[in-house]
Structure formats: C-alpha cells, structure tokens
C-alpha cells in the first residue's frame, strides 16, 4: 500500500490558479495576442479555468486550445502499452500569438518537448510560455523550465505527484505518492 501526503487542497489549487491568472495579466498587455493551450488531460482542465479567470479580468476573449501530445512522445516505442492518440482542439492559428502552454506537473521535461513540437502543427507562435501547477525540481532530463509555477515541490525519484481536478476526478487536490 502506497503512502500519500496532501500537498495542495482544493482551496489552495483555486487560489493558486487565481494568482497565476493575475501573473499572466500583469505580463501581457491587453492587445489580445494571447492564447492558452492546455496539454490533455489535466493541463487542459487547468487551462479552461485559467481562461475563465483571465477573461473575467481582461479586455478580450482569450482563445483556448487543448493539445494531445501522445503522437509526439519520444518513448512510445519503448512502452508496453501503445499510446491512445486523442483529438487536439485548436480551432485558431497560433501564428503571432503569445501562447501560454499549461500542464499539471513538470518533471523530466519530455512532455513539454513533445508539446512544443505538436504546437508547430498549428502555426509558429510569436512566443511560448510554460505554466505548471506543480514543478518537481531536480529531475529534468531536458533544459526546460516554467515561466509560471503554482508550487515547487522537491521529490525523490521514486515518488509521484498526482493532480486531481474536479472535472475528471470529482475534487481538486495534489497528492505526493511514495
């Protein structure tokens, strides 16, 4: 039986997303050249919430996309189970947009590498910034870092961070699993 420790409650997740939305608004002028793209599964749910927070305080309707990166993974030939490729939903060009790429956990950097490659299928963004709810420090395999971080968590290699979102899991929270 694995042990777990709650590292973020539902209230902390909500407040963290509000803070991150304000950070995005502060860094970007109201020119509406901003787009938000969430990495499927939980990053997409977090991106939807961020869009609502930014739209409520901003001066424009920020386009929202959802990105499936399974086809772009660099480990699918070494996995026992073949990845299930799902749909990406980006109904706008990323050309000349400042894209906020959203994911739940940043660990090795490989998911973000795949996402960056997948984004290019939708146009060449002016800039891509990375937002993550949890940054697991010390385990990078690629030189990738987040521009916006909800919480930095120091973990051991054998540990796992699970992000739960109400839309998929019934409640919000973040657990550190041994």
N, C-alpha and C positions, 0 to 999 in steps of 0.2 A: 504494500500500500504506500503510495507516494504522499509525502508531506507537502503542505502548501501554506503560503503566507500571503495574506491580502496586502497588496502594496498600493492599491487605489480603490476607494469606494465609488459608488455611483455619483455621489455628490462631488467628489474630487475629480472624477472624469468630466463632469459637466462644467465645473469651474475652470478646469484646465483648458477645455475647448473654448470657453469664452475668452480666456487670456490669450490663447493662440490666435483667435479671430481678431482681437484688438491689435496684436503684434503685426498681423498681415495688413490691416487697415493703416497702421502707422507707417509701414514701409512702402506702401504703394499709393500713388496719387489716385484721385478719383477719375482717372481717364478711361476706366473700364477696359483696359487692355489686359485684364487679369482673367485667368481660367483656373478652375480647380479640377484635378483628376485624381480619383481615388483608386488604389490598387485593390482589385477584388480579393477578397471577401471583406474583411473588417475595415480596411482602409477606405473602401467605397462608402461604407456606412458613416464613418467619421467625416468623410468629405462632404456628404449630404448635410450633416449637421453644421459643419463649418460654413458651407454656402449659405444656409439659412441665417446664421449669426451675422455673416458679413453683409448679406443683402438687407437685413433689418437695420443695419447701421450705416451702410454705404449709400452711394448715389447711383448705383446701377445694378442690373441683374447679372450676376457673375455666371458665366456658362459652367456647367458641371458635366464631367465625364467619368465613366467607370472603365477601368482597364484590366483585362485579363492577360497575365504575363506568362501563362503556362507554356505556350508555344516558344517562348524566348528563353526559357530556363536553360542553364548550361549543364544541368545534372539529370535531365530526363532519360538519357540513355543508360545511366548507371542505377536508376531506381528500379525496384522490383515492380512497382505499380506504375503504369503509364499515366501521365497527367491527363486530367479531363479538361479539355480546352473549352472554355465558356465564351460567351459573347463579350466583346468590349462595346461600350456605348459612348461614343464620342461623335456627336452629330454636328460638329463645328470644326473648322480648321484651327490648328494650333499655330499657324504661321503668324509671326509677330506678336504672339501672346506671351505674357509672363505667366508661366504655368506653376501652380503650387501642386506638387505631387504629394499625395497623402498616403501614409501606410501606418499600420498599428505599431509594429515593432521593427527597429533597425538592429540587426545582429551582425551578420557577416558582410552585408552589402550586396550580396548576389541578387536578391530580389530587386533591389533598386537598379542594378546594372541591367537586368532584363527589362525593367520598366522603361528605362531611358531608351533602350533600343526599340521597344514597342511604340513609344511615343512618336518616333520619327515617321511611322506609317501614317500619321495624321497631320503632317506638316512640320516645318522646322520652327520651334518656338524661339522667341527672342531670348528667353531666359527660363531656366527650370530651377525652382527652389524646392527643397525637400522638407516636409513636415512629418514628424512622427510623434505618436503619443508616448512611446517608450523607446529610449535609446539604451541598449545594452552595451555598455562601454567595455573595451578591451578585447573584443572578439572579431574585429574587422579582418576580412581577407582581401578587401579591395579598399582603395583610398576614397571612401565615401563618408561624408558627414552631413548631418541635418542642419538646415538653416533655422528651423523652428522645432523645439523639443518640449514635449509636455513634462516628462520626468526622465532623469538619468538614473539608471539602476545598475549597480555593479553586481555581476553574477558570476557564477562558476560555470565552466564549460558543460558540466552535466545537468545544469538547471535549465528550466524552460519558463518563459513568460507567456502566460495565456491572457489575452484580452477578450473580455466578453462585452458584447453590445446588445442592448435591449432588443433591437430589430431581429437579431438572429438567435440570441441566447436567453431572452426573457429578462435580462437585467444587465446593467453596466458594472464593470469592475475589472481589476487587473490582479492576477494571481502569479506568484512566483512558485513554481513547482520544482521539487527536488527529484 
